[in-house]
Amino acid sequence: IPGMYAMRFVTLLLATLAVLVLAAPALAISRGEVISRAMQWVNEGVPYNQQGSHDGYRTDCSGFVSFAWELGSSYVTWTLPQVAHQISKDDLQPGDVLLDTAEHVAIFDGWTDGSRSYYNIIEESPPRAVRRVAPYPYYAGSGPYYPYRYNHIE
């Protein structure tokens, strides 16, 4: 019987540790780190490929954001809201994203004009990771894109 209690104790202890590890909050990341990490793929010319990987992340749009946010694994567009929350256009800051959960995600890197109708975007999109100017919220014929902020960004 003492062995049975010891086994139950160990099982309970391991289950508790697993919950604590899985529930542990991600480490915070600064906006500058997000932009720097994103620009790393741009500077390396990392090609878009949904089956490819680079630096341990899938080389598509959501894998790119997962890498930039340092999530530890590649999320997909419809799971990014598990680690981010929707914000308003007025609250957008570098390191936030424009997200269409059914289609695409891109990193916001600042407004280019006072009217806030164009912004710098960093994205993994065919043929490779790029930084360019885009109209808000994204290109005509695409949609609906909403601004999101990673829950652990500083």
LOTIMI-905828 format. One record per atom (N, C-alpha, C, CB): residue in one letter; y, z, x. Coordinates in Angstrom, 3 decimals. Each point is the difference from the previous one (the first is absolute). Glycine has a CB too. Layout:
% residues N
['A'; [Y; Z; X]]
...
% end
This chain:
% residues 154
['I'; [-1.205; 0.000; 0.826]]
['I'; [1.205; 0.000; -0.826]]
['I'; [1.263; 0.000; 0.865]]
['I'; [-1.261; 1.215; -1.802]]
['P'; [1.356; -0.430; 2.897]]
['P'; [1.204; -0.070; 0.822]]
['P'; [0.271; -1.413; 0.499]]
['P'; [-0.392; 2.357; 0.679]]
['G'; [-0.642; -3.113; -0.361]]
['G'; [0.172; -1.383; 0.444]]
['G'; [0.602; -0.865; -1.081]]
['G'; [-1.926; 0.283; 1.518]]
['M'; [1.553; -0.022; -2.783]]
['M'; [0.521; -0.760; -1.119]]
['M'; [1.501; 0.260; -0.163]]
['M'; [-2.258; 0.099; -1.128]]
['Y'; [2.694; 1.154; 1.270]]
['Y'; [1.423; 0.325; -0.100]]
['Y'; [0.786; -0.630; 1.142]]
['Y'; [-0.582; 2.148; -1.145]]
['A'; [-0.007; -2.139; 2.330]]
['A'; [0.657; -0.612; 1.151]]
['A'; [0.180; -1.501; -0.238]]
['A'; [-0.996; 1.752; 1.531]]
['M'; [-0.010; -2.405; -2.088]]
['M'; [0.072; -1.430; -0.279]]
['M'; [1.072; -0.285; -1.043]]
['M'; [-2.433; -0.244; 0.567]]
['R'; [2.499; 1.063; -1.622]]
['R'; [1.039; -0.174; -1.024]]
['R'; [1.385; 0.204; 0.593]]
['R'; [-1.605; 0.771; -1.760]]
['F'; [1.737; 0.228; 2.638]]
['F'; [1.276; 0.271; 0.644]]
['F'; [0.435; -1.188; 0.847]]
['F'; [-0.526; 2.452; 0.013]]
['V'; [-0.393; -2.978; 0.780]]
['V'; [0.321; -1.150; 0.851]]
['V'; [0.366; -1.208; -0.863]]
['V'; [-1.558; 0.866; 1.793]]
['T'; [0.830; -1.105; -2.856]]
['T'; [0.294; -1.122; -0.899]]
['T'; [1.387; 0.166; -0.626]]
['T'; [-2.466; -0.272; -0.482]]
['L'; [2.778; 1.470; 0.021]]
['L'; [1.302; 0.274; -0.592]]
['L'; [1.113; -0.164; 1.037]]
['L'; [-1.083; 1.578; -1.631]]
['L'; [0.847; -1.083; 2.830]]
['L'; [0.970; -0.116; 1.071]]
['L'; [0.268; -1.457; 0.342]]
['L'; [-0.749; 2.205; 0.888]]
['L'; [-0.290; -3.004; -0.770]]
['L'; [0.164; -1.422; 0.311]]
['L'; [0.725; -0.736; -1.129]]
['L'; [-2.094; 0.087; 1.385]]
['A'; [1.777; 0.244; -2.616]]
['A'; [0.673; -0.631; -1.134]]
['A'; [1.484; 0.353; -0.013]]
['A'; [-2.141; 0.073; -1.307]]
['T'; [2.454; 1.182; 1.600]]
['T'; [1.402; 0.433; 0.053]]
['T'; [0.747; -0.713; 1.118]]
['T'; [-0.660; 2.234; -0.920]]
['L'; [0.038; -2.330; 2.078]]
['L'; [0.631; -0.707; 1.122]]
['L'; [0.223; -1.463; -0.327]]
['L'; [-1.077; 1.586; 1.588]]
['A'; [0.123; -2.229; -2.247]]
['A'; [0.142; -1.406; -0.377]]
['A'; [1.184; -0.189; -0.933]]
['A'; [-2.467; -0.325; 0.269]]
['V'; [2.620; 1.213; -1.243]]
['V'; [1.134; -0.081; -0.923]]
['V'; [1.306; 0.175; 0.755]]
['V'; [-1.427; 0.886; -1.865]]
['L'; [1.486; 0.071; 2.768]]
['L'; [1.231; 0.231; 0.765]]
['L'; [0.348; -1.192; 0.876]]
['L'; [-0.487; 2.441; -0.014]]
['V'; [-0.482; -3.030; 0.655]]
['V'; [0.254; -1.152; 0.859]]
['V'; [0.447; -1.190; -0.832]]
['V'; [-1.699; 0.832; 1.646]]
['L'; [1.019; -1.100; -2.749]]
['L'; [0.355; -1.146; -0.837]]
['L'; [1.334; 0.191; -0.696]]
['L'; [-2.411; -0.437; -0.334]]
['A'; [2.779; 1.666; 0.046]]
['A'; [1.247; 0.262; -0.699]]
['A'; [1.166; 0.225; 0.951]]
['A'; [-1.325; 0.968; -1.848]]
['A'; [1.069; -0.955; 3.142]]
['A'; [1.066; 0.243; 0.972]]
['A'; [1.052; -1.091; -0.102]]
['A'; [-1.620; 1.160; 1.537]]
['P'; [2.877; -0.776; -1.562]]
['P'; [1.054; -1.010; -0.091]]
['P'; [0.056; -0.832; 1.271]]
['P'; [1.306; 1.492; -1.532]]
['A'; [-0.912; -2.752; 1.347]]
['A'; [0.171; -0.878; 1.149]]
['A'; [1.173; 0.498; 0.837]]
['A'; [-0.949; -1.969; -1.288]]
['L'; [0.931; 1.613; 2.539]]
['L'; [1.119; 0.354; 0.860]]
['L'; [1.215; -0.824; -0.390]]
['L'; [-1.570; 0.607; 1.877]]
['A'; [2.723; -0.006; -1.793]]
['A'; [1.228; -0.711; -0.326]]
['A'; [0.277; -1.058; 1.059]]
['A'; [0.910; 2.037; -1.173]]
['I'; [-0.233; -3.087; 0.752]]
['I'; [0.396; -1.074; 0.903]]
['I'; [1.465; -0.311; -0.265]]
['I'; [-2.360; -0.964; 0.074]]
['S'; [3.098; 0.659; 0.968]]
['S'; [1.426; -0.297; -0.164]]
['S'; [0.191; -1.457; -0.398]]
['S'; [0.585; 1.764; 1.697]]
['R'; [0.560; -2.051; -2.266]]
['R'; [0.332; -1.376; -0.373]]
['R'; [0.026; -0.897; 1.231]]
['R'; [1.331; 0.845; -1.956]]
['G'; [-0.795; -0.315; 3.044]]
['G'; [0.043; -0.766; 1.246]]
['G'; [-1.392; -0.353; 0.502]]
['G'; [2.136; 1.131; 0.565]]
['E'; [-3.072; -0.186; -0.691]]
['E'; [-1.386; -0.262; 0.414]]
['E'; [-0.629; -1.083; -0.871]]
['E'; [-0.211; 2.376; 0.798]]
['V'; [0.473; -2.342; -2.101]]
['V'; [-0.556; -1.008; -0.908]]
['V'; [0.484; -1.388; 0.408]]
['V'; [-0.088; 1.691; -1.879]]
['I'; [1.395; -1.821; 2.095]]
['I'; [0.565; -1.306; 0.372]]
['I'; [-0.523; -0.429; 1.366]]
['I'; [2.074; 0.483; -1.353]]
['S'; [-2.150; 0.440; 2.289]]
['S'; [-0.507; -0.318; 1.341]]
['S'; [-1.448; -0.477; -0.062]]
['S'; [1.560; 1.702; 0.985]]
['R'; [-2.379; -1.012; -1.758]]
['R'; [-1.408; -0.390; -0.129]]
['R'; [-0.103; -1.376; -0.670]]
['R'; [-0.689; 2.441; -0.146]]
['A'; [1.473; -2.681; -0.884]]
['A'; [-0.024; -1.303; -0.675]]
['A'; [0.425; -1.112; 0.968]]
['A'; [0.503; 1.126; -2.212]]
['M'; [0.545; -0.888; 2.973]]
['M'; [0.488; -1.012; 0.940]]
['M'; [-1.006; -0.261; 1.123]]
['M'; [2.345; 0.698; -0.530]]
['Q'; [-3.211; 0.265; 0.801]]
['Q'; [-1.049; -0.207; 1.005]]
['Q'; [-0.859; -1.199; -0.388]]
['Q'; [-0.022; 2.471; 0.538]]
['W'; [-0.398; -2.542; -1.807]]
['W'; [-0.824; -1.131; -0.453]]
['W'; [0.813; -1.294; -0.017]]
['W'; [-1.390; 1.574; -1.387]]
['V'; [2.673; -1.486; 1.020]]
['V'; [0.856; -1.194; 0.021]]
['V'; [0.087; -0.523; 1.428]]
['V'; [1.338; 0.839; -1.987]]
['N'; [-1.037; 0.034; 2.926]]
['N'; [0.146; -0.404; 1.397]]
['N'; [-1.303; -0.522; 0.599]]
['N'; [1.806; 1.686; 0.222]]
['E'; [-2.936; -1.184; -0.702]]
['E'; [-1.298; -0.473; 0.479]]
['E'; [-0.462; -1.264; -0.725]]
['E'; [-0.579; 2.356; 0.561]]
['G'; [1.298; -2.742; -1.628]]
['G'; [-0.387; -1.189; -0.766]]
['G'; [-1.347; 0.153; -0.672]]
['G'; [1.321; -1.360; 1.568]]
['V'; [-1.622; 2.555; -2.073]]
['V'; [-1.308; 0.264; -0.615]]
['V'; [-0.187; -0.928; -1.205]]
['V'; [0.062; 2.431; 0.771]]
['P'; [-1.123; -3.247; -0.747]]
['P'; [-0.226; -0.947; -1.100]]
['P'; [-0.507; 0.680; -1.267]]
['P'; [-0.483; -1.744; 1.697]]
['Y'; [0.885; 1.184; -2.840]]
['Y'; [-0.471; 0.475; -1.300]]
['Y'; [-1.464; -0.402; -0.179]]
['Y'; [2.341; -0.170; -0.979]]
['N'; [-3.173; 1.133; 0.568]]
['N'; [-1.397; -0.280; -0.266]]
['N'; [-0.571; 1.190; -0.768]]
['N'; [-0.225; -1.455; 2.094]]
['Q'; [-0.128; 1.249; -3.354]]
['Q'; [-0.513; 1.095; -0.817]]
['Q'; [-1.327; 0.550; 0.509]]
['Q'; [1.166; -1.008; -1.930]]
['Q'; [-1.881; 0.236; 2.726]]
['Q'; [-1.252; 0.492; 0.569]]
['Q'; [0.168; 0.459; 1.450]]
['Q'; [-1.234; -1.541; -1.527]]
['G'; [2.433; 1.348; 2.089]]
['G'; [0.232; 0.366; 1.390]]
['G'; [0.464; 1.437; 0.146]]
['G'; [0.549; -2.362; 0.469]]
['S'; [-0.495; 2.830; 0.774]]
['S'; [0.550; 1.327; 0.252]]
['S'; [0.704; 0.003; 1.351]]
['S'; [-1.817; 1.080; -1.395]]
['H'; [2.772; -0.184; 1.510]]
['H'; [0.785; 0.172; 1.214]]
['H'; [0.422; 1.465; 0.032]]
['H'; [0.829; -2.443; 0.014]]
['D'; [-0.979; 3.074; 1.120]]
['D'; [0.333; 1.424; 0.131]]
['D'; [-0.732; 0.863; -1.036]]
['D'; [2.243; -0.666; 0.896]]
['G'; [-3.409; 0.203; -1.346]]
['G'; [-0.801; 0.772; -0.954]]
['G'; [0.396; -0.183; -1.453]]
['G'; [-0.310; 1.619; 1.790]]
['Y'; [1.201; -2.563; -2.091]]
['Y'; [0.460; -0.236; -1.370]]
['Y'; [-0.223; -1.461; -0.381]]
['Y'; [1.718; 1.837; 0.229]]
['R'; [-1.945; -2.078; -1.509]]
['R'; [-0.149; -1.358; -0.516]]
['R'; [1.322; -0.749; 0.200]]
['R'; [-1.737; 0.762; -1.713]]
['T'; [1.663; -2.047; 2.062]]
['T'; [1.222; -0.760; 0.296]]
['T'; [0.482; -0.794; -1.213]]
['T'; [-0.723; -0.157; 2.389]]
['D'; [0.901; 0.868; -3.489]]
['D'; [0.651; -0.564; -1.184]]
['D'; [1.193; 0.889; -0.323]]
['D'; [-2.189; -0.990; -0.904]]
['C'; [2.871; 0.724; -0.182]]
['C'; [1.247; 0.716; -0.295]]
['C'; [-0.187; 1.511; -0.135]]
['C'; [0.792; -2.051; -1.137]]
['S'; [-1.813; 2.474; 0.413]]
['S'; [-0.191; 1.443; -0.206]]
['S'; [-0.583; 0.687; 1.233]]
['S'; [-0.331; -0.447; -2.431]]
['G'; [-0.476; -0.263; 3.192]]
['G'; [-0.473; 0.534; 1.278]]
['G'; [1.158; 0.197; 0.960]]
['G'; [-2.207; -1.127; -0.338]]
['F'; [3.148; 0.184; 0.313]]
['F'; [1.208; 0.078; 0.827]]
['F'; [0.833; 1.233; -0.349]]
['F'; [0.013; -2.502; 0.177]]
['V'; [0.219; 2.734; -1.456]]
['V'; [0.748; 1.183; -0.434]]
['V'; [-0.783; 1.265; 0.346]]
['V'; [1.072; -1.325; -1.872]]
['S'; [-2.384; 1.301; 1.688]]
['S'; [-0.833; 1.152; 0.364]]
['S'; [0.144; 0.314; 1.487]]
['S'; [-1.627; -0.583; -1.834]]
['F'; [1.661; -0.451; 2.671]]
['F'; [0.214; 0.188; 1.437]]
['F'; [1.392; 0.575; 0.264]]
['F'; [-1.571; -1.912; 0.491]]
['A'; [2.595; 1.309; -1.083]]
['A'; [1.380; 0.443; 0.243]]
['A'; [0.207; 1.444; -0.444]]
['A'; [0.785; -2.359; -0.287]]
['W'; [-1.382; 2.731; -0.838]]
['W'; [0.109; 1.376; -0.505]]
['W'; [-1.000; 0.927; 0.684]]
['W'; [0.782; -0.898; -2.201]]
['E'; [-1.650; 0.372; 3.040]]
['E'; [-1.014; 0.756; 0.737]]
['E'; [-0.914; 0.797; -0.948]]
['E'; [1.592; 0.153; 1.946]]
['L'; [-2.166; -0.880; -2.912]]
['L'; [-0.826; 0.650; -1.023]]
['L'; [-1.417; 0.337; 0.455]]
['L'; [1.341; -1.213; -1.656]]
['G'; [-1.783; 0.660; 2.759]]
['G'; [-1.342; 0.305; 0.487]]
['G'; [-1.053; -0.992; -0.438]]
['G'; [0.655; 2.342; -0.013]]
['S'; [-0.398; -3.079; -1.066]]
['S'; [-0.894; -1.058; -0.460]]
['S'; [0.818; -0.968; -0.844]]
['S'; [-2.028; 1.548; 0.030]]
['S'; [1.437; -2.698; -0.306]]
['S'; [0.700; -1.037; -0.764]]
['S'; [-0.107; 0.230; -1.501]]
['S'; [-0.446; -1.602; 1.849]]
['Y'; [1.579; 1.839; -2.477]]
['Y'; [0.075; 0.059; -1.454]]
['Y'; [0.130; -1.436; -0.523]]
['Y'; [1.078; 2.333; 0.048]]
['V'; [-1.130; -2.495; -1.352]]
['V'; [0.274; -1.281; -0.644]]
['V'; [1.230; 0.200; -0.881]]
['V'; [-2.471; -0.714; 0.041]]
['T'; [3.054; -0.378; -0.521]]
['T'; [1.267; 0.130; -0.734]]
['T'; [-0.107; 0.949; -1.185]]
['T'; [0.569; -2.309; 0.700]]
['W'; [-1.696; 2.292; -1.399]]
['W'; [-0.103; 0.857; -1.193]]
['W'; [-0.327; 1.455; 0.322]]
['W'; [-0.726; -2.002; -1.250]]
['T'; [0.391; 2.310; 2.516]]
['T'; [-0.230; 1.405; 0.358]]
['T'; [1.178; 0.611; 0.769]]
['T'; [-2.448; -0.493; 0.064]]
['L'; [3.402; -0.302; 0.374]]
['L'; [1.158; 0.566; 0.714]]
['L'; [0.755; 1.048; -0.830]]
['L'; [0.204; -2.168; 1.226]]
['P'; [-0.120; 2.031; -2.571]]
['P'; [0.654; 1.065; -0.770]]
['P'; [-0.682; 1.369; 0.105]]
['P'; [0.744; -1.770; -1.544]]
['Q'; [-1.945; 1.837; 2.107]]
['Q'; [-0.645; 1.300; 0.232]]
['Q'; [0.700; 0.772; 1.110]]
['Q'; [-2.181; -0.964; -0.758]]
['V'; [2.905; 0.264; 1.637]]
['V'; [0.670; 0.651; 1.131]]
['V'; [1.511; -0.241; -0.010]]
['V'; [-2.102; -0.258; 1.323]]
['A'; [2.600; -0.331; -2.400]]
['A'; [1.428; -0.321; -0.099]]
['A'; [0.459; 0.199; -1.441]]
['A'; [-0.177; -1.661; 1.913]]
['H'; [1.484; 1.719; -2.086]]
['H'; [0.545; 0.155; -1.352]]
['H'; [1.147; -0.994; -0.201]]
['H'; [-0.657; 2.460; -0.039]]
['Q'; [0.822; -2.867; -1.202]]
['Q'; [1.039; -0.968; -0.325]]
['Q'; [1.378; 0.646; 0.127]]
['Q'; [-1.582; -1.206; -1.549]]
['I'; [2.530; 0.424; 2.059]]
['I'; [1.386; 0.448; 0.144]]
['I'; [0.918; -1.054; -0.607]]
['I'; [-0.556; 1.312; 2.108]]
['S'; [1.844; -1.054; -2.119]]
['S'; [0.944; -0.979; -0.528]]
['S'; [0.482; -0.934; 1.115]]
['S'; [0.717; 1.644; -1.778]]
['K'; [-0.191; -2.778; 1.381]]
['K'; [0.577; -0.957; 0.944]]
['K'; [1.065; 0.673; 0.850]]
['K'; [-0.470; -1.882; -1.594]]
['D'; [1.294; 2.726; 0.985]]
['D'; [1.083; 0.685; 0.718]]
['D'; [-0.507; 0.969; 1.060]]
['D'; [1.380; -0.222; -2.040]]
['D'; [-2.619; 0.666; 1.915]]
['D'; [-0.573; 0.960; 0.949]]
['D'; [-0.731; -0.663; 1.172]]
['D'; [-0.222; 1.580; -1.898]]
['L'; [0.075; -2.903; 1.869]]
['L'; [-0.741; -0.691; 1.063]]
['L'; [0.582; 0.280; 1.377]]
['L'; [-0.589; -1.779; -1.631]]
['Q'; [-0.317; 2.093; 2.573]]
['Q'; [0.357; 0.215; 1.394]]
['Q'; [-1.050; -0.681; 0.871]]
['Q'; [1.158; 2.205; -0.539]]
['P'; [-0.801; -2.524; 1.790]]
['P'; [-0.996; -0.618; 0.881]]
['P'; [-1.292; 0.817; 0.044]]
['P'; [1.859; -0.972; 1.370]]
['G'; [-2.981; 0.255; -1.455]]
['G'; [-1.314; 0.643; -0.017]]
['G'; [-0.586; 0.123; -1.391]]
['G'; [0.677; 1.234; 2.008]]
['D'; [0.163; -1.377; -3.046]]
['D'; [-0.505; -0.060; -1.370]]
['D'; [-0.610; -1.390; -0.205]]
['D'; [1.755; 1.681; -0.850]]
['V'; [-2.365; -1.913; -0.288]]
['V'; [-0.620; -1.300; -0.252]]
['V'; [0.419; -0.558; -1.355]]
['V'; [-1.942; 0.672; 1.426]]
['L'; [1.768; -1.986; -1.565]]
['L'; [0.088; -0.678; -1.284]]
['L'; [-1.436; -0.371; -0.335]]
['L'; [2.408; -0.906; 0.373]]
['L'; [-2.893; 1.388; -1.518]]
['L'; [-1.416; -0.089; -0.334]]
['L'; [-0.235; -0.633; -1.361]]
['L'; [-0.389; 2.003; 1.395]]
['D'; [-0.466; -3.009; -1.406]]
['D'; [-0.594; -0.541; -1.220]]
['D'; [-1.470; 0.394; 0.113]]
['D'; [1.683; -1.998; -0.267]]
['T'; [-2.111; 2.990; -0.484]]
['T'; [-1.347; 0.565; 0.183]]
['T'; [-1.118; -1.016; -0.209]]
['T'; [0.917; 2.171; -0.739]]
['A'; [-0.628; -3.273; 0.068]]
['A'; [-1.032; -1.015; -0.235]]
['A'; [0.024; -1.111; 1.039]]
['A'; [0.143; 0.514; -2.416]]
['E'; [0.871; -0.515; 3.293]]
['E'; [0.159; -1.194; 0.826]]
['E'; [0.361; 0.235; 1.469]]
['E'; [0.669; -1.077; -2.066]]
['H'; [0.419; 1.799; 2.339]]
['H'; [0.542; 0.006; 1.360]]
['H'; [0.861; 1.244; 0.226]]
['H'; [-0.033; -2.525; 0.035]]
['V'; [0.222; 2.864; 1.238]]
['V'; [0.882; 1.101; 0.386]]
['V'; [0.703; -0.396; 1.295]]
['V'; [-1.502; 1.742; -1.121]]
['A'; [2.765; -1.338; 1.252]]
['A'; [0.789; -0.307; 1.191]]
['A'; [0.899; 1.191; 0.328]]
['A'; [-0.051; -2.483; -0.536]]
['I'; [0.361; 2.648; 1.803]]
['I'; [0.808; 1.128; 0.459]]
['I'; [1.486; -0.353; -0.045]]
['I'; [-1.896; 0.767; 1.473]]
['F'; [2.663; 0.110; -2.066]]
['F'; [1.457; -0.129; -0.072]]
['F'; [0.595; 0.466; 1.325]]
['F'; [-0.009; 0.361; -2.523]]
['D'; [0.968; -1.156; 3.060]]
['D'; [0.647; 0.371; 1.262]]
['D'; [1.514; -0.147; -0.072]]
['D'; [-2.059; -0.703; 1.212]]
['G'; [2.644; 1.033; -2.339]]
['G'; [1.459; 0.058; -0.117]]
['G'; [0.604; -1.194; -0.721]]
['G'; [0.004; 1.300; 2.079]]
['W'; [1.117; -1.028; -2.726]]
['W'; [0.740; -1.033; -0.729]]
['W'; [0.743; -0.896; 0.984]]
['W'; [0.248; 1.535; -1.991]]
['T'; [-0.111; -2.800; 1.624]]
['T'; [0.752; -0.932; 0.840]]
['T'; [1.396; -0.263; -0.541]]
['T'; [-2.146; -1.044; 0.668]]
['D'; [2.404; 1.473; -1.910]]
['D'; [1.306; -0.253; -0.617]]
['D'; [0.403; 1.174; -0.891]]
['D'; [-0.432; -2.484; 0.070]]
['G'; [1.730; 2.585; -0.310]]
['G'; [0.530; 1.098; -0.810]]
['G'; [-0.422; -0.038; -1.450]]
['G'; [1.899; 0.035; 1.515]]
['S'; [-2.269; -1.205; -2.009]]
['S'; [-0.411; -0.101; -1.404]]
['S'; [-1.449; 0.438; -0.211]]
['S'; [1.629; -1.867; -0.282]]
['R'; [-2.318; 2.151; 1.379]]
['R'; [-1.405; 0.412; -0.054]]
['R'; [-0.870; -1.013; -0.740]]
['R'; [0.751; 2.374; 0.072]]
['S'; [-0.491; -3.633; 0.211]]
['S'; [-0.828; -1.040; -0.599]]
['S'; [-0.937; -0.639; 1.025]]
['S'; [1.819; -0.430; -1.660]]
['Y'; [-1.618; 0.718; 2.950]]
['Y'; [-0.886; -0.477; 1.069]]
['Y'; [-0.286; 1.143; 0.960]]
['Y'; [0.915; -2.350; -0.202]]
['Y'; [-2.106; 2.339; 0.755]]
['Y'; [-0.399; 1.076; 0.912]]
['Y'; [-0.898; -0.550; 1.097]]
['Y'; [0.177; 1.680; -1.864]]
['N'; [-0.282; -0.923; 2.944]]
['N'; [-0.947; -0.319; 1.063]]
['N'; [-1.362; 0.504; -0.444]]
['N'; [1.791; 0.132; 1.818]]
['I'; [-2.772; -0.985; -1.667]]
['I'; [-1.361; 0.297; -0.416]]
['I'; [-0.918; -0.175; 1.210]]
['I'; [0.473; -0.744; -2.397]]
['I'; [-1.457; 1.616; 2.521]]
['I'; [-1.035; -0.146; 1.017]]
['I'; [-1.315; -0.036; -0.764]]
['I'; [1.351; 1.212; 1.844]]
['E'; [-2.132; -2.268; -1.621]]
['E'; [-1.224; -0.146; -0.787]]
['E'; [-1.076; -0.748; 0.770]]
['E'; [1.371; 0.026; -2.075]]
['E'; [-2.601; 0.213; 1.670]]
['E'; [-1.148; -0.776; 0.483]]
['E'; [-0.305; -0.983; -1.108]]
['E'; [-0.959; 1.900; 1.461]]
['S'; [1.268; -3.143; -1.185]]
['S'; [-0.141; -1.064; -0.984]]
['S'; [-0.369; -1.263; 0.767]]
['S'; [1.689; 1.067; -1.614]]
['P'; [-2.509; -1.958; 1.042]]
['P'; [-0.392; -1.177; 0.773]]
['P'; [1.227; -0.747; 0.555]]
['P'; [-2.069; -0.197; -1.429]]
['P'; [2.066; -0.209; 2.666]]
['P'; [-1.142; 0.017; 0.911]]
['P'; [-0.094; 1.256; 0.878]]
['P'; [0.155; -2.459; -0.001]]
['R'; [0.924; 3.308; 0.047]]
['R'; [-0.021; 1.165; 0.903]]
['R'; [1.045; 1.021; -0.446]]
['R'; [-0.781; -1.456; 1.922]]
['A'; [0.769; 2.600; -1.264]]
['A'; [1.002; 1.042; -0.264]]
['A'; [1.379; -0.529; 0.389]]
['A'; [-1.710; 1.846; 0.396]]
['V'; [2.693; -1.626; -1.290]]
['V'; [1.356; -0.520; 0.233]]
['V'; [1.052; 1.003; -0.472]]
['V'; [-0.857; -2.355; -0.253]]
['R'; [2.060; 2.171; 0.769]]
['R'; [1.193; 0.695; -0.504]]
['R'; [0.962; -1.092; -0.414]]
['R'; [-0.316; 2.072; 1.500]]
['R'; [0.844; -1.994; -2.710]]
['R'; [0.914; -1.014; -0.514]]
['R'; [0.868; 0.586; -1.098]]
['R'; [-1.642; -1.804; 0.575]]
['V'; [2.561; 0.986; -1.071]]
['V'; [0.865; 0.405; -1.102]]
['V'; [-0.628; -0.495; -1.299]]
['V'; [2.085; -0.065; 1.477]]
['A'; [-2.080; 0.923; -2.494]]
['A'; [-0.571; -0.355; -1.307]]
['A'; [0.964; 0.407; -1.098]]
['A'; [-2.348; 0.272; 0.886]]
['P'; [2.314; -0.972; -2.020]]
['P'; [0.805; 0.413; -1.151]]
['P'; [-0.655; 1.193; -0.679]]
['P'; [0.830; -2.362; -0.324]]
['Y'; [-0.014; 3.244; -0.255]]
['Y'; [-0.547; 1.154; -0.710]]
['Y'; [-0.396; -0.416; -1.409]]
['Y'; [1.419; 1.582; 1.369]]
['P'; [-2.565; -1.152; -1.914]]
['P'; [-0.973; 0.876; 0.625]]
['P'; [-0.973; -0.749; 0.897]]
['P'; [0.216; 1.498; -1.949]]
['Y'; [-0.420; -2.796; 1.721]]
['Y'; [-0.824; -0.828; 0.858]]
['Y'; [0.271; -1.434; -0.431]]
['Y'; [-1.810; 1.811; 0.332]]
['Y'; [1.071; -2.763; 0.134]]
['Y'; [0.275; -1.406; -0.269]]
['Y'; [-0.218; -0.367; -1.460]]
['Y'; [-0.645; -0.501; 2.335]]
['A'; [1.440; -0.482; -2.828]]
['A'; [-0.113; -0.482; -1.377]]
['A'; [-1.429; -0.457; -0.268]]
['A'; [2.429; -0.698; 0.001]]
['G'; [-2.902; 0.973; -1.198]]
['G'; [-1.348; -0.392; -0.379]]
['G'; [-1.047; 1.038; 0.363]]
['G'; [0.702; -2.337; 0.279]]
['S'; [-0.290; 3.362; 0.430]]
['S'; [-0.924; 1.095; 0.305]]
['S'; [0.468; 1.208; -0.788]]
['S'; [-0.529; -0.899; 2.336]]
['G'; [-0.336; 1.849; -2.453]]
['G'; [0.504; 1.169; -0.705]]
['G'; [-1.136; 0.798; -0.548]]
['G'; [2.081; -1.192; -0.563]]
['P'; [-1.882; 2.198; -0.101]]
['P'; [1.164; 0.897; 0.061]]
['P'; [-0.100; 0.907; 1.233]]
['P'; [0.204; -0.048; -2.532]]
['Y'; [0.857; 0.117; 3.287]]
['Y'; [0.054; 0.839; 1.204]]
['Y'; [0.845; 1.230; -0.271]]
['Y'; [-0.275; -2.020; 1.476]]
['Y'; [-0.231; 3.175; -1.040]]
['Y'; [0.706; 1.267; -0.180]]
['Y'; [0.093; 0.721; 1.341]]
['Y'; [-0.809; 0.169; -2.397]]
['P'; [1.914; 0.534; 2.623]]
['P'; [0.122; 0.775; 1.247]]
['P'; [-0.851; 1.268; -0.046]]
['P'; [2.321; -0.898; 0.306]]
['Y'; [-3.009; 1.153; 0.807]]
['Y'; [-0.827; 1.196; 0.156]]
['Y'; [0.311; 0.660; 1.330]]
['Y'; [-1.817; -1.007; -1.426]]
['R'; [1.594; 2.314; 1.480]]
['R'; [0.194; 0.778; 1.222]]
['R'; [-1.288; 0.774; 0.326]]
['R'; [2.496; 0.203; -0.480]]
['Y'; [-2.906; -0.293; 1.736]]
['Y'; [-1.152; 0.751; 0.470]]
['Y'; [0.280; 1.496; -0.165]]
['Y'; [-0.604; -1.845; 1.649]]
['N'; [-0.354; 2.590; -2.135]]
['N'; [0.188; 1.424; -0.304]]
['N'; [0.263; 0.856; 1.230]]
['N'; [-1.470; -0.328; -1.943]]
['H'; [1.127; -0.150; 3.135]]
['H'; [0.154; 0.811; 1.215]]
['H'; [0.972; -0.615; 0.993]]
['H'; [-2.316; 0.810; -0.324]]
['I'; [3.290; -1.562; -0.165]]
['I'; [0.991; -0.584; 0.898]]
['I'; [1.166; 0.957; 0.149]]
['I'; [-0.682; -2.329; -0.670]]
['E'; [1.202; 2.411; 1.874]]
['E'; [1.131; 0.909; 0.260]]
['E'; [1.293; -0.764; 0.009]]
['E'; [-1.471; 1.503; 1.323]]
% end
